[in-house]
């Protein structure tokens, strides 16, 4: 029982950082997408009506 508890604890602690990392990557990707679309909007006049 102790071994199972320890392995579950290790699993939890190893999952948490990767989940946080995934959220950060998703956040950065969203930021880049927003940046790219706003840059395109500035470059291409009239694209505001499309979105």
Secondary structure, DSSP 8 states (H G I E B T S, - for coil): -HHHHHHHHHHHHHHHHHHHHHHHHHHHHHHHHHHHHHHHHHHSTTTTTT-
